[in-house]
């Protein structure tokens, strides 16, 4: 099921999710699924699997759109790529023009308000924010004390007041997530924060088993890592075999070269000798 809308680039498109449909699903837990994608192939696979939402780097929106026209794309505004207010706005508008449906930022609330003032759908990032993890000291769940839970609740409220329509909640204690989500108008995107959210989010690499590390909150459904290791083994074996054939004068063979008649070779040799 998809809806016909116009993109921020003024093109008629169909989307599996819209800001309106996400907001209408408020209170309906796990109504949508979101994954990461940075390439056309990853985006195409997500859409084919029925995944409604993708998040990617702002610079990769065009590539993602090459693979999928239907998914709801949220562009991540990097900390280093866009620093000043003008750079942030320019990056956001470029991402939207390239095909994004929303942007996500972990920057200050004034930035959220600045983006929202232009009717740009903004997703915030609360809970455990990896780039800011030095403030919590280590990779850990957030909201496991009364003080931290209360502080997080107020941050949700301030983010909503700043104009965000959604929030990625990462590693928030599940019971707390349920309490906050029920009291917030923000569309909640759970990354390791339990089932009480409108959107469930996992990294594609974690889902597909593409890496040695598996976060506690993730579930593996594939083993791409094993296939990559197999490719490495096959690549090394093939390269070694090639080098061995070169050393043993077994490459190239006659059928792997371009040949001409022996008579032509003889004639050519005579001409070369004559012209010396």
C-alpha positions as CSV (number, residue, x, y, z in Angstrom):
1,X,0.0,0.0,0.0
2,X,1.4,3.4,-1.0
3,X,0.1,6.9,-1.2
4,X,0.6,9.4,-4.1
5,X,2.2,12.6,-2.9
6,X,4.7,15.2,-4.3
7,X,8.3,15.0,-3.2
8,X,10.2,18.1,-1.9
9,X,11.6,18.2,-5.4
10,X,8.1,18.7,-6.7
11,X,7.9,15.3,-8.4
12,X,4.8,13.1,-8.2
13,X,5.8,10.0,-6.2
14,X,4.3,7.1,-4.3
15,X,5.5,6.4,-0.7
16,X,4.9,3.4,1.5
17,X,4.8,5.9,4.5
18,X,4.3,9.6,4.8
19,X,4.6,12.0,7.8
20,X,0.8,12.0,7.9
21,X,0.6,8.2,8.0
22,X,3.3,7.9,10.6
23,X,1.5,10.4,12.8
24,X,-1.8,8.7,12.3
25,X,-0.2,5.5,13.6
26,X,0.6,7.1,16.9
27,X,-0.1,4.5,19.6
28,X,0.0,1.6,17.2
29,X,3.1,-0.2,18.3
30,X,5.4,-1.7,15.6
31,X,3.3,-0.3,12.8
32,X,6.4,0.4,10.6
33,X,9.9,-1.0,10.1
34,X,13.1,1.0,9.4
35,X,16.5,-0.1,8.3
36,X,19.7,1.5,7.1
37,X,20.7,1.7,3.5
38,X,23.5,3.6,1.7
39,X,23.5,1.9,-1.8
40,X,20.9,1.3,-4.5
41,X,21.1,-2.4,-3.9
42,X,20.4,-2.1,-0.2
43,X,17.5,0.2,-0.8
44,X,16.0,-2.0,-3.4
45,X,16.2,-5.0,-1.1
46,X,14.5,-3.1,1.7
47,X,11.6,-2.1,-0.5
48,X,11.3,-5.6,-1.9
49,X,11.1,-6.9,1.6
50,X,8.3,-4.6,2.5
51,X,10.4,-2.3,4.7
52,X,8.6,1.1,4.8
53,X,11.4,3.3,6.0
54,X,15.1,3.8,5.4
55,X,17.7,6.1,7.0
56,X,20.9,7.0,5.2
57,X,23.6,9.7,5.1
58,X,22.4,12.9,3.5
59,X,25.1,12.6,0.8
60,X,23.8,9.2,-0.2
61,X,20.1,10.0,-0.8
62,X,20.4,10.0,-4.6
63,X,22.0,6.6,-4.5
64,X,19.3,5.3,-2.2
65,X,16.6,6.7,-4.5
66,X,18.1,4.9,-7.4
67,X,17.2,1.7,-5.7
68,X,13.8,2.6,-4.2
69,X,11.2,5.2,-5.0
70,X,8.7,3.9,-2.5
71,X,10.4,3.9,0.9
72,X,10.3,6.8,3.3
73,X,13.9,8.1,3.4
74,X,15.3,10.0,6.4
75,X,18.6,11.7,5.7
76,X,21.1,12.0,8.5
77,X,22.7,15.4,8.8
78,X,26.3,14.6,9.8
79,X,28.0,16.6,12.5
80,X,31.1,17.4,10.4
81,X,29.5,17.8,7.0
82,X,27.2,20.6,8.1
83,X,28.3,22.8,10.9
84,X,26.9,26.3,10.7
85,X,23.2,27.1,10.5
86,X,23.5,28.0,6.8
87,X,25.3,24.7,6.0
88,X,22.8,22.7,7.9
89,X,19.9,24.3,6.1
90,X,21.7,23.9,2.7
91,X,22.4,20.2,3.4
92,X,18.9,19.5,4.5
93,X,17.3,21.2,1.5
94,X,19.7,19.4,-0.8
95,X,18.8,16.0,0.7
96,X,15.1,16.7,0.4
97,X,15.6,17.8,-3.2
98,X,17.5,14.6,-3.9
99,X,14.5,12.6,-2.6
100,X,14.6,12.5,1.1
101,X,11.3,12.7,3.0
102,X,12.7,13.9,6.3
103,X,16.0,14.6,8.1
104,X,17.4,13.4,11.4
105,X,19.7,15.4,13.6
106,X,21.2,15.2,17.0
107,X,22.0,18.9,17.1
108,X,20.7,21.5,19.5
109,X,17.0,22.3,19.7
110,X,17.4,25.6,18.0
111,X,18.5,23.7,14.9
112,X,15.4,21.5,15.1
113,X,13.3,24.6,15.3
114,X,15.1,26.2,12.4
115,X,14.5,23.2,10.2
116,X,10.9,22.8,11.4
117,X,10.2,26.5,10.6
118,X,10.6,25.6,6.9
119,X,8.1,22.7,7.3
120,X,11.0,20.2,7.0
121,X,10.0,17.0,8.8
122,X,12.6,16.6,11.5
123,X,13.5,13.5,13.5
124,X,15.5,14.0,16.7
125,X,17.8,11.5,18.4
126,X,17.5,10.8,22.1
127,X,18.6,8.2,24.6
128,X,22.0,6.7,23.9
129,X,23.5,8.9,21.1
130,X,26.8,7.2,20.0
131,X,28.5,10.4,19.0
132,X,27.9,11.9,22.5
133,X,28.5,8.7,24.4
134,X,31.4,10.3,26.3
135,X,28.8,12.0,28.5
136,X,27.4,8.7,29.7
137,X,30.8,7.1,29.9
138,X,30.2,3.9,28.0
139,X,27.8,2.0,25.7
140,X,24.8,1.4,28.0
141,X,21.0,1.7,28.4
142,X,19.5,5.0,29.3
143,X,16.8,5.8,31.8
144,X,17.5,3.2,34.4
145,X,17.5,5.6,37.3
146,X,14.7,8.0,38.4
147,X,16.9,11.0,37.7
148,X,17.9,9.9,34.2
149,X,14.3,8.8,33.4
150,X,13.0,12.2,34.4
151,X,15.7,14.1,32.4
152,X,14.9,12.0,29.3
153,X,11.2,12.6,29.6
154,X,11.8,16.4,29.6
155,X,14.1,16.1,26.6
156,X,11.3,14.3,24.7
157,X,9.0,17.1,25.6
158,X,11.4,19.9,24.6
159,X,12.1,18.1,21.3
160,X,8.4,18.0,20.6
161,X,8.1,21.7,21.5
162,X,11.0,22.5,19.2
163,X,8.9,21.2,16.2
164,X,10.2,17.6,15.6
165,X,7.7,15.2,14.3
166,X,9.6,12.0,15.4
167,X,12.5,10.8,17.5
168,X,14.9,7.9,17.2
169,X,15.0,6.5,20.8
170,X,18.2,4.5,21.2
171,X,18.8,2.0,24.1
172,X,16.1,3.5,26.3
173,X,14.8,1.2,29.0
174,X,11.7,-0.5,27.5
175,X,9.3,0.3,30.3
176,X,10.3,3.9,30.3
177,X,10.0,4.1,26.5
178,X,6.4,2.8,26.9
179,X,5.6,5.5,29.5
180,X,7.2,8.3,27.5
181,X,5.8,7.3,24.1
182,X,2.3,7.2,25.6
183,X,2.7,10.8,26.8
184,X,4.3,12.3,23.7
185,X,3.0,13.2,20.3
186,X,6.3,12.4,18.7
187,X,6.4,9.4,16.4
188,X,8.8,7.1,18.3
189,X,11.4,5.0,16.4
190,X,12.8,2.3,18.7
191,X,16.4,1.2,18.3
192,X,16.9,-1.2,21.1
193,X,14.2,0.6,23.2
194,X,11.5,-2.1,23.3
195,X,8.3,-2.7,21.4
196,X,6.3,0.3,22.6
197,X,7.1,2.5,19.5
198,X,5.4,3.2,16.2
199,X,8.6,2.2,14.3
200,X,11.0,-0.6,14.9
201,X,14.6,0.1,13.7
202,X,17.6,-2.1,13.2
203,X,20.8,-1.6,11.1
204,X,20.8,-3.7,8.0
205,X,24.3,-5.0,8.8
206,X,23.0,-6.3,12.1
207,X,20.0,-7.9,10.5
208,X,22.0,-9.6,7.8
209,X,24.9,-10.7,10.0
210,X,27.4,-8.5,8.2
211,X,30.0,-8.1,10.9
212,X,31.5,-9.8,13.9
213,X,29.9,-7.7,16.5
214,X,26.2,-8.2,17.3
215,X,24.6,-5.6,19.6
216,X,22.4,-7.0,22.4
217,X,19.3,-5.3,21.0
218,X,19.8,-6.7,17.5
219,X,18.6,-10.0,16.0
220,X,20.5,-11.7,13.1
221,X,18.4,-13.1,10.3
222,X,21.3,-13.8,7.9
223,X,25.0,-14.5,7.7
224,X,26.5,-12.2,5.1
225,X,29.7,-12.1,7.1
226,X,30.3,-15.8,6.4
227,X,29.8,-15.2,2.7
228,X,32.3,-12.3,2.8
229,X,34.9,-14.5,4.4
230,X,34.2,-17.1,1.8
231,X,34.8,-14.5,-0.9
232,X,38.1,-13.5,0.7
233,X,39.2,-17.2,0.7
234,X,38.2,-17.7,-2.9
235,X,39.9,-14.4,-4.0
236,X,43.2,-15.4,-2.3
237,X,43.1,-18.9,-3.8
238,X,42.4,-17.6,-7.3
239,X,45.2,-15.0,-7.1
240,X,47.7,-17.5,-5.8
241,X,46.7,-19.9,-8.6
242,X,47.2,-17.2,-11.2
243,X,50.6,-16.3,-9.8
244,X,51.6,-19.9,-9.9
245,X,50.6,-20.3,-13.5
246,X,52.5,-17.2,-14.5
247,X,55.7,-18.6,-12.8
248,X,55.2,-22.0,-14.4
249,X,54.6,-20.6,-17.9
250,X,51.1,-22.0,-17.8
251,X,49.5,-18.7,-18.5
252,X,48.5,-17.6,-21.1
253,X,47.5,-20.6,-23.1
254,X,47.1,-20.5,-26.9
255,X,43.3,-20.3,-26.7
256,X,43.8,-17.2,-24.4
257,X,45.8,-15.2,-26.9
258,X,45.1,-13.7,-30.3
259,X,46.7,-15.8,-33.1
260,X,47.4,-15.3,-36.8
261,X,48.4,-17.8,-39.5
262,X,52.0,-19.1,-39.4
263,X,52.5,-18.0,-43.0
264,X,51.6,-14.4,-42.1
265,X,54.2,-14.6,-39.3
266,X,56.8,-15.8,-41.7
267,X,56.0,-13.0,-44.1
268,X,56.1,-10.4,-41.4
269,X,59.4,-11.7,-40.1
270,X,60.9,-11.5,-43.6
271,X,59.7,-7.9,-44.1
272,X,61.2,-6.9,-40.8
273,X,64.5,-8.4,-41.7
274,X,64.5,-6.8,-45.1
275,X,63.8,-3.4,-43.6
276,X,66.5,-3.5,-41.0
